[in-house]
């Protein structure tokens, strides 16, 4: 399928004649002028033909947000979710302000729960009032159903198309969204709107873009971080039939051709060599040694309360442990890609990104253009996990496109994708707690050391504490009289960024593993010790539910064990119990994971369960086998054979219990991924008596 170079086929209808006379409802403010004057903003619109359109304020990358956000609109407007026309709009920060179109941090539902429902409620009220005026009746009692306003008393119906013109002139700003008792869509299992096209191969991802006259390119970058291009054989590359151009930059080499395979063959023929630079001797052991040195003493204070020394002095016992976590590659199924075309009139970019506005700004910066000269068309993504929060792939693509006269699609090979990932930082944590005679925590100290993503982004404004690195560590569920949390920055040549769950995930591994160690030191069952410590009622509820449903305390055969973990992060409470089997060959299997979650109103319970199943599987791959390592200044791993995902036969049965709740909406993208490593590590101890304090757990278990 071809995407026009002039207009993205997924571009919204903003600014086109079809919006004339439409009921346009901004997400963030009242309609104060003619609807077409707001067509450049983010909005919900009822079109003249009665169709309801939603320009998706967040990006769909497999998490199901397209369906969940559509359900919020459908609820207020009396529609089936499938009746709402959803588009992935072009990047335009001003259009959606103050909504942040970046997708990450499990924020989509939390950010849009109120403004999107409010916008849809305002549209509903405008349509109802327009029908009431037409019928000369009071609006009370009128309802919406299947694209029409209905008067139950008379049986009359007026389709949206007959009401749009009048309704557009009378849009309220403060209509009341439906109460939970009236919900007919929210809270009901709903099939994903994008599933059918994905299953049938019809869905378009960034890598699927095809333009008239387009060439396909691939690239090689210095295998050693910080290295520079030394030499290449352009003539040999161009001798490969189908190769169009060979473009060299200081630190990379591009080959463009009529296909990706041809571009790869051309790159091989070019045989680039590299000046590897100062980082060529850096190894993983040096990184780990630096982390261990960093946590040997406290870093910059992130939180302090009480008198730590006094609390320790009155304790009966102090427990201390050091945990290690590796660099993690994202290894998304859809490898890095971006298509760009640069002309004297400006630039167009086609890609899948979690940060469309930032990516557009980055493209403009690289090209030296004002942002209004750059159009970025966003697409579905075959996985993001934080990798597509970075803009480096867009920057590479536009730097190449600026040097060739044709549209060019730059595709990173799997090896290039993994070996030049912006990886999750490696961390070391030194954590200690002092207990009284009853096992209650008196003093708590948590030292964290690792690369700082926020330092890279903030530059001189960085205050020494990476807020993401300490997320989930500042308010553990196990409150103490005295607490100290510190962060110490420890950098290596490896470029680092966000990876699904960020600090909340890595701190949950440390804290929930350590909680089991404290229970053992107190002579208590891990569940009983937690329940004696935790006062958070939501956390207690999910913990008890997961443990009960998993059969906590039941007798298991030799080599099997149950382990649990609980969190309250991202405004969500979630607990998991992992059932682990360890064979005579020391191989770890996880046949079942039982999860209980309180995420506030579950907009789509089926989607929540899918998020949990996907998060468990994704995180279990990393927990058991994950990690990339530095060897001579480069990433040693290269593809799925050594960045090992979970095999189908290894995937656990995931049993999910979505708890009824009146709490505010919470995030669901990251919580299920965060509990898996500690639950499995604790189950390994229950099965074997071996405490694993490092990820990946399989290698750690074999080393103990």
C-alpha positions in Angstrom: 0.0 0.0 0.0 1.3 3.5 -0.9 1.2 6.5 1.3 1.0 9.8 -0.6 4.0 12.0 -0.1 1.7 15.0 0.0 -0.7 13.8 2.8 -0.4 11.0 5.3 -3.3 8.6 4.8 -3.6 8.6 8.6 -3.6 12.4 8.7 -6.7 13.8 10.4 -9.3 15.8 8.6 -8.2 19.0 10.3 -8.5 22.1 8.1 -10.4 20.3 5.3 -13.7 21.4 4.0 -15.5 18.5 5.6 -15.2 20.3 8.9 -17.3 23.2 7.8 -20.4 23.2 10.0 -19.0 20.4 12.2 -19.5 20.3 16.0 -15.8 20.6 17.1 -15.1 20.0 20.8 -11.6 21.0 22.0 -10.2 18.7 24.7 -9.1 21.5 26.9 -11.3 24.6 26.5 -14.7 25.8 25.6 -15.6 26.6 22.0 -15.5 30.4 21.8 -15.4 31.0 18.0 -16.6 29.3 14.8 -15.7 25.6 14.9 -13.5 25.8 11.8 -11.3 28.3 13.6 -10.3 25.6 16.0 -9.5 22.9 13.4 -5.8 23.2 14.2 -6.3 22.1 17.8 -6.7 18.7 19.3 -10.4 17.9 19.3 -13.3 15.6 19.3 -15.6 16.3 16.4 -19.0 15.4 15.2 -18.9 15.9 11.4 -21.7 17.2 9.2 -22.7 13.6 8.2 -23.1 12.7 11.9 -19.9 10.7 12.2 -17.9 11.1 15.4 -14.2 11.6 14.9 -11.4 11.5 17.5 -7.9 12.6 16.8 -5.9 10.3 19.1 -4.1 12.4 21.7 -1.8 9.5 22.6 0.0 6.9 20.5 -0.9 3.3 20.0 2.0 0.9 20.3 0.2 -2.3 21.2 -1.1 -1.2 24.7 -4.7 -0.8 23.5 -5.0 3.0 24.2 -6.8 3.5 20.9 -9.6 1.4 22.1 -9.7 2.7 25.7 -9.8 6.3 24.7 -12.4 5.7 22.1 -14.5 4.0 24.8 -14.5 7.2 26.9 -16.0 9.1 23.9 -18.4 6.3 23.0 -19.8 6.2 26.5 -20.8 9.8 26.5 -22.2 9.8 23.0 -24.3 6.6 23.2 -22.2 4.8 20.5 -20.5 1.5 20.1 -16.7 2.2 20.2 -16.4 0.8 16.7 -18.7 3.6 15.5 -16.1 6.3 16.4 -13.7 7.2 13.6 -10.2 7.3 15.1 -7.2 8.8 13.4 -3.5 9.0 14.3 -2.9 12.7 13.8 0.2 14.5 12.6 2.6 15.9 15.2 1.5 19.3 16.3 2.2 20.4 19.9 0.1 23.5 19.8 -2.9 21.6 18.4 -3.3 19.5 21.5 -2.0 21.8 24.2 -2.1 21.4 27.2 -2.4 17.7 26.5 1.1 16.1 26.2 1.0 13.9 23.2 4.0 11.9 24.4 3.1 8.3 25.3 5.0 6.9 28.3 4.9 6.6 32.1 1.5 4.8 32.1 -0.1 8.2 31.8 -2.6 8.0 28.9 -5.8 7.2 30.8 -4.7 9.1 33.9 -4.1 12.3 31.8 -7.2 12.0 29.6 -9.8 10.5 31.9 -11.2 13.9 32.8 -10.6 16.1 29.8 -11.7 13.6 27.2 -14.9 12.6 29.1 -15.6 16.3 29.7 -15.3 17.1 26.0 -17.6 14.2 25.0 -20.1 15.2 27.7 -20.1 18.7 26.3 -20.8 17.4 22.8 -23.6 15.2 24.2 -25.2 18.2 26.0 -25.0 20.3 22.8 -26.7 17.6 20.7 -29.4 17.0 23.3 -30.1 20.7 23.7 -30.3 21.1 19.9 -32.8 18.3 19.7 -34.8 19.8 22.6 -35.0 23.1 20.7 -36.1 21.3 17.5 -38.8 19.4 19.3 -39.7 22.3 21.7 -39.3 20.1 24.7 -37.2 20.1 27.8 -33.8 18.3 27.4 -34.3 16.3 30.6 -35.0 12.7 29.6 -33.6 12.8 26.1 -30.9 10.2 25.4 -28.3 9.4 22.8 -28.2 6.1 21.0 -26.6 4.8 17.7 -25.8 8.2 16.3 -29.1 9.9 17.2 -30.8 11.8 20.0 -33.9 9.9 21.2 -37.0 11.0 23.0 -38.2 8.0 24.9 -41.6 9.6 25.6 -42.5 10.1 22.0 -40.2 7.6 20.3 -38.9 10.4 18.0 -35.2 10.3 16.8 -33.0 12.9 15.3 -29.7 11.8 13.8 -26.6 13.7 14.8 -26.3 15.0 11.2 -29.6 16.9 11.6 -28.4 18.6 14.8 -24.7 19.4 14.2 -25.2 22.9 12.7 -27.3 24.1 15.6 -25.3 22.2 18.3 -22.0 23.7 17.1 -23.2 27.1 18.1 -24.2 26.2 21.6 -21.5 24.0 23.1 -21.4 24.1 27.0 -18.1 23.9 28.9 -19.2 22.2 32.1 -21.6 19.3 31.2 -21.5 16.5 33.7 -20.1 13.2 32.5 -22.2 10.2 33.1 -22.0 8.7 36.6 -20.6 5.2 36.9 -24.1 3.8 37.5 -25.1 4.9 34.0 -22.0 3.4 32.2 -22.8 1.1 29.3 -19.4 1.1 27.6 -16.8 1.9 30.3 -16.0 -1.2 32.4 -17.2 -3.7 29.7 -14.9 -6.1 28.0 -14.3 -4.7 24.5 -12.3 -6.2 21.7 -9.4 -4.1 20.5 -10.4 -1.8 17.6 -7.0 -2.4 15.8 -6.8 -6.2 16.3 -8.6 -7.3 13.1 -6.4 -5.2 10.8 -3.2 -6.4 12.6 -4.2 -10.0 12.4 -5.1 -9.7 8.7 -1.9 -7.7 7.8 -3.8 -4.6 6.9 -2.5 -2.3 9.7 0.2 0.1 8.7 3.3 0.6 10.8 6.1 3.0 10.2 8.1 0.4 8.5 5.3 -0.2 6.0 5.5 3.3 4.4 6.0 3.3 0.6 6.3 6.5 -1.4 6.6 7.1 -5.1 10.2 7.2 -6.1 11.4 6.1 -2.7 14.7 4.5 -2.0 15.4 2.2 1.0 18.5 2.7 3.1 20.3 1.1 5.9 23.3 2.3 8.0 26.4 1.3 9.9 27.5 3.2 13.0 30.7 2.8 14.9 30.4 -0.4 16.9 32.3 1.3 19.7 30.4 4.1 21.3 32.0 7.4 20.4 34.0 6.0 17.4 34.3 7.7 14.0 34.2 6.5 10.4 37.8 5.9 9.2 37.3 4.5 5.7 34.9 2.9 3.3 34.8 1.7 -0.3 32.0 3.7 -2.1 32.9 2.3 -5.5 32.5 -1.3 -4.4 29.1 -0.4 -2.8 27.9 1.3 -6.0 29.0 -1.7 -8.1 26.2 -3.7 -6.4 23.2 -3.6 -8.8 20.4 -1.5 -7.4 22.6 0.6 -5.1 21.8 4.4 -5.6 24.0 6.4 -3.2 26.7 6.0 -0.5 26.6 8.8 2.1 29.2 9.2 4.7 28.9 11.2 8.0 31.5 11.5 10.7 30.2 8.6 12.7 28.1 6.5 10.3 27.7 5.3 6.7 24.4 5.1 4.8 23.7 3.1 1.6 20.5 3.7 -0.4 19.1 1.3 -2.9 16.0 -0.1 -4.5 15.4 -2.6 -1.6 16.6 -3.2 2.0 18.4 -6.4 0.9 20.3 -4.5 -1.8 21.2 -1.7 0.6 22.6 -4.3 3.1 24.7 -5.9 0.3 26.0 -2.5 -0.7 26.9 -1.7 2.9 28.8 -5.0 3.2 30.7 -4.2 0.0 31.5 -0.7 1.4 33.4 -2.5 4.2 33.5 0.5 6.6 36.3 0.7 9.1 36.3 2.8 12.3 38.6 4.9 14.5 37.3 3.3 17.7 38.4 6.0 20.1 38.9 6.1 23.8 36.1 3.8 24.7 37.5 0.7 22.9 38.8 -0.8 26.1 35.8 -0.4 28.4 34.3 -3.7 29.6 31.2 -4.7 31.6 33.3 -5.6 34.6 34.5 -2.0 34.8 30.9 -0.8 34.7 29.9 -3.1 37.6 33.0 -2.2 39.6 32.2 1.5 39.2 28.6 0.9 40.4 29.8 -1.0 43.4 32.1 1.8 44.3 29.3 4.3 43.9 27.0 2.6 46.4 29.7 2.0 48.9 28.7 5.4 50.4 25.6 7.6 50.2 25.1 9.8 47.2 23.0 12.9 46.7 20.0 12.8 49.1 16.6 12.2 47.4 14.7 11.8 50.6 15.5 11.9 54.3 13.3 11.7 57.4 14.0 11.0 61.1 17.2 10.1 62.8 18.7 7.1 61.0 21.5 6.5 63.5 19.1 6.7 66.5 16.6 4.3 64.9 19.4 1.8 64.2 20.7 2.1 67.7 17.4 0.9 69.1 17.1 -2.0 66.6 17.3 -5.7 67.4 18.7 -6.7 64.0 20.0 -5.0 60.8 19.8 -6.6 57.4 21.8 -5.4 54.4 22.0 -6.5 50.7 23.4 -5.4 47.4 21.4 -5.9 44.2 22.6 -5.6 40.6 20.6 -5.0 37.4 22.0 -5.0 33.9 21.7 -2.8 30.9 18.6 -3.8 29.0 17.9 -3.5 25.3 14.3 -2.8 24.1 14.5 -5.2 21.2 11.1 -4.2 19.8 9.6 -6.5 17.1 9.5 -3.6 14.7 13.2 -2.5 14.2 14.1 1.1 14.0 12.9 2.9 10.9 11.9 6.3 9.6 11.1 7.7 6.1 11.8 11.3 5.2 11.7 13.6 2.2 13.5 16.9 2.2 12.7 19.5 -0.5 13.2 23.2 -0.8 9.7 23.7 0.5 10.4 21.8 3.7 10.4 18.2 5.0 8.0 15.4 5.6 8.7 12.5 8.0 6.8 9.2 8.4 7.5 7.0 11.4 6.1 5.5 14.6 7.2 7.5 17.6 6.1 7.8 21.2 6.9 11.6 21.1 5.6 13.0 17.8 6.0 16.6 18.8 9.6 16.1 20.1 10.5 14.1 17.0 9.2 16.9 14.8 11.2 19.4 16.7 14.3 17.2 16.5 13.9 16.9 12.7 13.5 20.7 12.4 16.6 21.2 14.5 18.8 18.9 12.5 17.6 20.4 9.2 17.8 24.0 10.4 14.2 24.6 9.6 11.3 26.2 11.5 9.0 23.6 12.9 6.1 24.7 10.7 8.2 23.6 7.7 8.3 20.0 9.0 5.3 17.6 8.9 5.6 14.4 10.9 3.0 11.7 10.1 2.8 9.2 13.0 1.9 5.5 12.7 1.2 2.4 14.7 4.3 1.0 16.4 5.4 -2.6 16.7 6.5 -2.0 20.3 8.0 1.0 22.0 8.8 0.2 25.6 10.6 3.6 25.9 12.8 3.1 22.9 10.6 5.4 20.7 10.8 8.1 23.3 14.1 8.8 21.7 14.4 10.8 18.5 17.8 9.5 17.2 16.2 7.4 14.5 14.3 10.4 13.1 17.5 12.5 13.3 19.5 10.0 11.3 16.8 9.7 8.7 16.4 13.4 8.0 20.2 13.9 8.0 20.3 11.3 5.2 17.2 12.7 3.4 18.8 16.2 3.3 21.6 14.7 1.1 19.5 12.9 -1.5 16.9 14.2 -3.9 14.4 11.4 -3.3 12.2 10.1 -0.4 14.2 7.6 1.6 13.2 5.0 4.1 16.0 4.3 6.6 15.7 0.9 8.2 18.0 -0.3 11.0 18.9 -3.9 10.8 18.2 -6.0 13.9 21.9 -6.0 14.8 22.1 -2.2 14.4 18.9 -1.8 16.4 20.3 -3.8 19.4 23.9 -2.7 19.2 23.0 1.0 19.1 20.0 0.9 21.4 19.5 3.6 24.0 19.5 1.0 26.8 18.0 0.9 30.3 20.8 1.8 32.7 22.6 -0.8 34.7 22.2 -0.2 38.4 23.6 -1.2 41.8 21.5 -0.8 44.9 22.7 -1.1 48.5 19.7 -1.4 50.8 19.6 -1.9 54.6 16.9 -2.1 57.2 16.9 -2.3 61.0 14.1 -4.3 62.7 12.8 -4.4 66.2 12.1 -7.6 68.1 8.7 -8.0 66.5 10.1 -7.6 62.9 8.9 -4.0 62.5 11.1 -1.7 60.3 12.7 1.1 62.3 15.4 2.3 59.9 15.6 2.1 56.1 18.5 3.2 53.9 18.5 2.8 50.1 21.5 3.8 48.0 21.0 3.8 44.2 23.8 4.1 41.7 23.5 4.1 37.9 23.5 6.2 34.7 21.2 9.2 34.8 18.8 9.6 31.9 17.5 12.9 33.4 21.1 14.3 33.6 21.3 13.8 29.8 18.0 15.6 29.3 18.4 18.4 31.8 22.0 19.3 31.3 23.1 22.0 33.7 19.7 22.0 35.4 20.3 18.5 36.8 20.4 18.7 40.6 22.2 15.4 41.2 19.1 13.2 41.8 17.5 11.4 38.9 13.8 11.4 39.7 13.2 8.4 37.4 15.9 6.4 39.0 14.4 6.9 42.5 10.8 6.5 41.5 9.2 3.8 43.7 12.0 4.1 46.2 10.9 7.2 48.0 7.7 5.9 49.6 8.1 2.1 50.1 5.1 0.3 51.4 7.2 -0.6 54.5 7.2 2.7 56.4 10.1 3.3 58.9 10.8 5.7 61.7 13.8 6.9 59.8 14.6 6.8 56.1 17.4 7.8 53.7 17.3 7.4 49.9 20.3 8.6 47.9 21.3 8.6 44.2 24.8 8.6 42.8 25.4 9.1 39.1 27.8 6.5 37.5 28.2 6.8 33.8 29.8 4.6 31.1 30.1 4.9 27.3 26.7 3.2 27.0 23.9 5.6 26.0 21.0 5.1 28.3 17.3 5.9 28.3 13.9 4.8 29.5 12.8 1.1 29.4 9.3 0.0 30.3 8.7 0.7 34.0 11.8 2.9 34.4 12.7 3.4 38.1 9.5 2.0 39.4 10.3 -1.4 37.9 13.9 -1.6 39.0 13.2 -0.4 42.5 10.3 -2.9 42.9 12.8 -5.7 42.2 15.1 -4.4 44.9 12.5 -3.6 47.5 10.2 -6.6 47.1 13.2 -9.0 47.0 14.5 -7.4 50.1 11.1 -7.6 51.8 11.4 -11.3 51.6 14.8 -11.1 53.2 13.4 -9.0 56.0 10.6 -11.5 56.6 13.1 -14.3 56.8 15.2 -12.3 59.3 12.1 -11.7 61.4 11.2 -15.3 61.3 7.9 -14.6 59.5 6.1 -15.9 56.4 6.6 -13.4 53.6 2.9 -12.7 53.2 2.3 -12.4 56.9 5.3 -10.1 57.4 4.1 -7.8 54.6 0.5 -7.7 56.0 1.9 -6.8 59.4 3.9 -3.9 57.9 1.7 -2.5 55.1 -1.0 0.0 56.1 -2.0 1.0 52.6 -5.5 -0.5 52.3 -5.4 -0.9 48.5 -2.0 -2.6 48.6 -3.2 -4.9 51.3 -6.4 -5.8 49.3 -4.5 -6.8 46.1 -1.9 -8.7 48.1 -4.4 -10.7 50.0 -6.4 -11.4 46.8 -3.5 -12.6 44.8 -2.2 -14.8 47.6 -5.6 -16.3 48.2 -6.2 -17.0 44.6 -2.7 -18.5 44.1 -3.2 -20.9 47.1 -0.5 -19.3 49.2 0.7 -21.6 51.9 -0.2 -24.8 50.1 2.3 -27.7 50.1 4.3 -28.0 46.8 6.7 -30.7 45.5 10.4 -30.4 46.0 11.9 -27.8 43.6 8.8 -25.7 43.4 7.9 -22.5 45.2 5.6 -19.5 45.3 6.9 -16.0 45.5 5.1 -12.7 45.7 5.5 -9.0 45.1 3.3 -6.0 45.6 3.5 -2.3 44.5 1.6 1.0 44.7 3.1 3.1 41.8 1.6 4.9 38.8 -1.6 5.3 40.9 -2.1 1.6 40.6 -1.9 -1.2 43.3 -0.9 -4.6 41.9 0.3 -7.8 43.5 1.6 -11.0 41.8 2.3 -14.5 42.9 4.7 -16.5 40.8 4.8 -20.3 40.8 8.3 -21.4 40.0 9.7 -24.9 39.2 13.5 -25.5 39.2 14.6 -28.6 37.5 17.6 -30.8 38.2 19.3 -29.1 35.3 18.9 -25.8 37.2 16.6 -24.4 34.6 13.9 -22.1 35.9 10.3 -22.5 34.7 7.3 -20.2 35.6 4.2 -22.2 34.8 1.7 -19.7 36.4 1.5 -16.1 37.6 -1.6 -14.9 39.6 -2.2 -11.2 39.6 -4.7 -8.9 41.4 -4.9 -5.3 40.4 -6.7 -2.1 41.6 -6.2 0.4 38.7 -9.2 2.5 39.5 -12.0 2.2 36.9 -10.9 -0.4 34.4 -12.1 1.3 31.2 -11.7 -2.0 29.3 -11.2 -4.9 31.6 -10.3 -7.1 28.7 -7.6 -4.6 27.8 -6.3 -4.5 31.4 -6.0 -8.3 31.3 -4.1 -8.1 28.0 -1.8 -5.5 29.5 -1.1 -7.8 32.4 -0.5 -10.8 30.3 1.8 -8.9 27.9 3.6 -7.2 30.8 4.2 -10.4 32.6 5.6 -12.1 29.5 7.7 -9.1 28.5 9.2 -8.7 31.9 9.7 -12.4 32.4 12.0 -12.5 29.4 14.1 -9.7 30.9 13.9 -11.2 34.4 15.1 -14.6 33.4 17.4 -13.9 30.4 17.7 -10.1 29.8 20.7 -7.9 29.7 23.3 -6.6 27.2 26.9 -6.2 28.1 29.8 -3.9 27.1 32.8 -5.7 25.6 35.7 -3.5 24.3 33.4 -0.5 24.2 30.6 -2.1 22.2 27.4 -4.1 22.9 28.4 -7.8 22.7 24.9 -9.0 21.8 23.3 -8.6 18.4 20.0 -10.4 17.8 17.3 -12.5 19.4 19.6 -15.5 19.8 21.5 -13.7 22.5 18.9 -11.1 23.6 16.7 -14.0 24.4 12.9 -13.5 24.5 10.6 -16.0 26.3 9.7 -18.9 24.0 6.0 -19.7 23.5 6.3 -23.0 25.5 7.8 -21.1 28.4 5.0 -18.5 28.7 3.2 -18.8 32.0 -0.5 -19.1 32.5 -1.5 -15.6 33.7 -4.6 -15.4 36.0 -5.8 -11.9 36.5 -8.3 -10.5 39.0 -9.4 -6.9 38.4 -10.6 -5.5 41.7 -13.7 -3.4 41.9 -12.8 0.0 43.1 -13.9 3.7 43.4 -10.3 5.0 43.2 -9.0 7.4 40.5 -7.7 5.8 37.3 -4.2 4.4 37.5 -1.6 3.4 34.9 -1.5 -0.1 33.4 1.4 -0.2 31.0 4.2 -0.7 33.6 2.8 -2.1 36.9 2.5 -5.7 35.7 6.1 -5.7 34.4 7.5 -4.4 37.6 6.4 -7.2 39.9 7.6 -10.2 37.9 11.4 -10.2 38.7 11.0 -10.0 42.5 8.1 -12.5 42.6 10.1 -15.0 40.6 13.3 -14.4 42.6 11.3 -14.9 45.8 9.8 -18.1 44.4 13.2 -19.4 43.5 14.3 -18.9 47.1 11.1 -20.7 48.3 11.9 -23.6 45.9 15.6 -23.9 46.5 16.8 -21.8 49.4 19.0 -19.7 47.0 18.7 -16.0 47.2 19.3 -14.3 43.8 20.1 -10.6 44.0 20.9 -10.0 40.3 19.1 -10.0 37.0 19.0 -12.0 34.8 17.8 -14.6 37.3 18.7 -17.7 35.3 22.4 -16.7 35.1 22.3 -15.5 38.7 20.9 -18.8 39.9 23.5 -20.8 38.0 26.2 -18.7 39.5 25.1 -19.2 43.1 
